[in-house]
Amino acid sequence: MLAKEIVRNDRQRKSFDVYHALLRNAFNRMHDVLKPNGYLTLTFHNPTFKVRNATIYAGVMAGFDLEKIHHQPLGQVSAKAMLQPFGSAQGDFYLRFHNPSSTDSTVQREEIDAARFERIVIETARRVLAERGEPTPYTILINAIDPELARNGYFSELRSGLDVRAVLDSHLNEEFLLVPMLIGEVAGKGWWFREPGRIPHLESVPLSERVEQTVLRKLQERGRVTFTDMWKAISEEFPNALTTDSTSIREALESYARQVGHGEWMLKPEYNREAITRIHTRMIAILAEVGKAQGYEIWIGRREQSDPLAEAFAGREGELRQYLTRSSLVGLINGQNIEEVEWIDAIWLEGNIVRAAFEIESTTSMTEALKRGSNIEAGVPKYLVLPQEREDQLLRKLRSPLFSEYFEKDSWKCLFFEALERAYQKEKAALDITTLVAKKVAKTSKNTSQLSLFASDQTRDEDS
């Protein structure tokens, strides 16, 4: 058994060349027994790219097509694993090979010069970063680049002397930057564009936010899920280069659900669709009443105009559209792409000039809110209005270069539901919005949820 074991081991007098020869022999035999159009999935956990590339090379030279690489991080983070996923990847690799029905369909095995190798690496990196719309760890980049190299008949540095990391490093500060980022509690640097504004087809909503939206939607649909259910749903919706890490899925689950039973997650009551709509409507109505009382014209977002007031305000009738003082924003002086601006939740105006804009964010979509607001001149005050419990999510998003650039450049500030509600109960329409920026209230109970934000005894809360 020792003689047949495919391993690199000096004590067994098995050098890397011997290891690779044994590996190729194994792939050749597997290729012989696997039916045409069959699949082979291989898993291994060696942190060196040399071994990984040798494995890919052996499979492809045996006649397989490499279709996909997936990296599964370690379940328990050790000191060694702290480099993952920003440097040398720790954990398991899953390689999926396909046995084509005809050898004619396989890539021609040929030498590829350094220029073509570099073009494949850089074009793939650009595409992955643009599709994800956020800084990305090296492990995820390499997981997309390796299959592309294989499809072009090239297998990283094995037998070529060329190296993916060296190519990417050569474009640092010219096309790419390394920016600080966190995945869970692990800090590192992700790859990002030096000038994202010049990148065509750059996804405006970061992948992490799209994953968060999907987690909430699936929870609202099912009420109760397992982590495996959610991982499957996310993997199906975001395949290949859009594969996310398990940490971002868990963070989204912790935000919108609570753990119950054995490994199951149940949607928190405050995040069911009816509760979210009710809170969203009330916040818009409060801002409309305050703005109108202070002499501003009022605009309500097109999506929200038909929302009924009765459930958000006891004794009120009608819809949010009753606060509108104009039928459209055509003629706006300090805004562009008017059709986008008209979807902003609430706007205060003086004639054709926007004086303040408000986006109510009970759950996801903060980035989309910032994108809409970017169509209004940068100096106009803009407010993200959200529950206090979403502050940590906002801080996480502010670590994203794209999000933080929008937030700072376009004069965004934060208002919390609780402080706005409390000030409205005390001062009604006379309240000064500017005094509430980033202001929080202390809850009477740590279990107070969004559903109880607007109870009559909420005024007993004290300023924090």
Number of C-alpha atoms within 10 A of each C-alpha: 5 7 9 7 13 18 17 16 13 9 7 11 11 17 14 16 11 15 18 20 14 18 19 22 15 16 19 18 11 16 20 13 9 13 12 14 11 14 18 17 12 13 13 13 17 15 17 11 17 14 18 19 16 23 20 25 23 21 28 26 15 18 20 28 24 24 16 18 24 18 20 16 19 14 8 8 15 10 7 10 19 17 16 22 25 22 17 17 25 23 19 16 20 15 22 20 21 21 23 17 12 10 12 8 9 17 16 12 13 9 10 12 11 13 8 10 19 18 12 17 23 18 11 20 25 18 18 21 25 21 18 22 23 26 23 22 22 21 19 25 21 19 19 22 23 25 21 19 18 21 17 18 20 26 28 25 15 18 11 13 8 16 18 21 14 10 16 17 13 12 12 15 12 11 15 21 18 19 18 14 20 15 16 12 9 14 15 18 18 23 22 24 25 16 12 17 9 9 14 10 10 19 14 17 20 23 22 19 20 17 23 22 16 20 25 21 14 17 22 19 13 10 16 18 21 16 15 11 12 20 17 11 15 22 14 11 14 17 10 17 22 20 20 19 17 17 13 17 20 17 16 20 24 15 20 21 25 14 16 12 8 7 10 15 21 20 23 19 18 17 21 17 12 12 17 17 17 18 24 23 24 22 22 23 22 18 22 25 17 22 23 18 14 14 11 20 22 23 27 28 21 16 11 19 17 14 18 19 20 15 17 20 16 8 8 11 13 11 16 21 21 15 17 18 14 13 9 14 18 14 12 17 13 15 21 15 13 16 14 16 23 19 19 22 24 26 26 23 20 12 14 14 18 23 18 18 22 26 28 24 20 24 18 18 18 21 20 16 19 23 19 18 28 22 17 26 17 18 13 18 18 23 25 21 24 23 20 21 14 16 14 11 16 17 11 13 18 16 15 17 18 21 22 18 12 18 22 12 12 21 16 22 17 18 25 24 26 24 25 24 18 23 18 20 16 11 11 14 18 14 18 15 15 12 12 16 17 14 17 19 19 14 17 12 8 7 8 10 16 19 14 12 18 19 8 10 11 17 18 12 15 13 11 9
